[in-house]
Amino acid sequence: MRIPISLLLIGIITLLLALFIGTQVLGVLYSILFPPGPPLPGESVVTLHTPSDYGVDEWVYASASPACDVVRFYQEQGGSCRVAPLWCGDQPTDDDSFSAAGSPRQNVAQCTGESRFSIFSQSWEVIIATGDNPQQTTFRLAREIFWSGQVPPNPESIFGEG
């Protein structure tokens, strides 16, 4: 008994279509199960991780790199950074939102950015501060994944500080 050629062609087309759809679905499923992290400069060591919801996380990192090198890294990743007056070659400003009163470390910059992966997007925000010596940096990095695929316009600070 022979299988009709039309039935064989339909089977092959169905198999190819299933493979194509399967690869698209697997990419989305993989992104849901293992979402990528926000950009991170090399040789950074995590000191604290606080997940508040699935896809909403905050980390604290220590780095041996100077704070301005970390700022430049996030600018190269497409981040928009507000740099404190007299730091990293920027011109002095009247912006005093980086006051570090009561803290042994001085805030240097705050950067925000977005990235897309699969059909989703994420927003990240980092606050970069000096460490205990000039060649050490501490930074708080937060990210929120938007499972709808779009970052809302003018999102609030991920840190909840407005």
C-alpha positions in Angstrom: 0.0 0.0 0.0 1.5 3.3 -1.1 0.9 6.7 0.5 -0.5 9.3 -1.9 2.1 11.9 -2.8 -0.4 14.8 -1.9 -0.7 13.4 1.6 3.0 13.1 1.9 3.5 16.8 0.8 0.8 17.9 3.3 2.6 16.0 6.0 6.0 17.6 5.2 4.4 21.1 5.0 2.7 20.6 8.3 5.9 19.4 9.9 7.9 22.4 8.6 5.1 24.8 9.8 5.1 23.2 13.2 8.9 23.5 13.4 8.7 27.2 12.5 6.0 28.0 15.0 7.7 25.9 17.6 11.0 27.8 17.3 9.1 31.1 17.7 7.2 29.9 20.8 10.3 28.3 22.4 12.2 31.7 22.2 9.3 33.4 24.0 9.1 30.6 26.6 12.8 30.7 27.2 12.7 34.5 27.7 9.9 34.1 30.2 11.7 31.4 32.2 15.2 32.9 31.9 14.9 36.7 31.3 18.2 38.5 30.7 19.6 40.7 33.3 20.2 44.4 32.8 23.7 45.5 31.5 26.4 45.0 34.0 30.0 46.2 33.8 32.6 43.4 34.0 34.2 42.4 37.3 31.3 43.6 39.4 30.4 41.6 42.5 26.9 41.3 43.7 26.6 42.1 47.4 22.8 42.1 47.7 19.9 40.9 45.6 16.3 41.7 46.4 13.5 40.4 44.1 10.2 42.1 44.7 8.2 40.4 41.9 8.9 38.2 38.9 10.9 40.4 36.6 11.3 43.2 39.2 14.7 43.0 41.0 17.2 45.2 42.7 20.9 44.5 43.2 23.7 46.2 45.0 27.1 45.7 43.3 30.7 46.6 44.2 33.3 47.2 41.5 37.0 47.9 41.5 36.5 50.3 38.6 36.3 54.1 39.2 32.8 55.5 39.4 33.2 57.5 36.2 34.1 54.3 34.3 30.9 52.7 35.5 29.0 55.9 34.3 30.6 55.6 30.9 29.7 51.9 30.7 26.0 52.7 31.2 26.1 55.6 28.7 27.6 53.2 26.2 24.7 50.8 26.8 22.3 53.6 25.7 21.6 54.9 29.2 20.6 58.5 29.9 22.7 59.7 32.9 22.4 62.6 35.2 25.9 63.2 36.6 26.6 65.1 39.8 28.3 68.4 39.5 32.0 68.3 39.0 32.1 64.6 38.4 33.2 62.8 35.2 34.2 65.9 33.3 30.6 67.3 33.3 30.1 71.0 33.7 28.9 72.2 37.2 25.1 72.5 37.6 22.7 73.7 40.2 21.2 70.2 40.5 21.6 69.1 44.1 19.5 65.9 43.7 22.6 63.8 44.3 23.1 64.9 47.9 24.7 62.2 50.0 24.1 63.7 53.4 24.5 61.2 56.2 26.2 58.7 53.8 29.9 57.8 53.8 29.7 57.4 50.0 29.0 60.2 47.5 26.5 59.7 44.7 28.0 60.3 41.3 25.3 59.6 38.8 21.9 58.1 38.1 21.3 56.4 34.8 18.2 54.9 33.2 17.8 52.9 30.1 15.7 50.3 28.2 16.3 47.1 26.3 14.2 44.7 24.3 14.5 40.9 24.3 12.2 38.5 22.5 8.8 40.2 22.5 9.3 41.8 25.9 11.2 44.9 27.1 12.8 45.9 30.3 13.6 49.2 32.0 16.7 49.6 34.2 17.9 52.2 36.5 21.3 52.5 38.3 22.5 54.8 41.0 26.3 55.0 41.0 28.3 56.1 44.1 31.9 56.2 45.2 33.2 53.4 47.4 35.5 53.5 50.4 38.4 54.7 48.1 38.7 56.5 44.8 39.2 53.2 42.8 36.1 51.5 44.2 32.5 52.0 43.2 29.2 50.8 44.7 26.0 50.9 42.6 22.4 50.0 43.0 20.8 48.5 39.9 17.1 47.9 39.5 15.2 46.5 36.6 11.6 45.9 35.7 10.4 43.7 32.9 7.3 44.7 31.0 5.6 41.5 29.9 3.3 43.5 27.6 6.3 44.4 25.5 6.2 48.1 25.8 7.9 50.3 28.4 5.3 52.9 29.5 6.1 56.5 28.6 7.7 58.4 31.5 7.8 55.5 33.9 8.3 56.3 37.6 11.6 55.5 39.2 12.1 51.8 39.7 13.5 52.6 43.1 10.2 54.2 44.1 11.9 57.5 44.8 9.9 59.5 42.2 
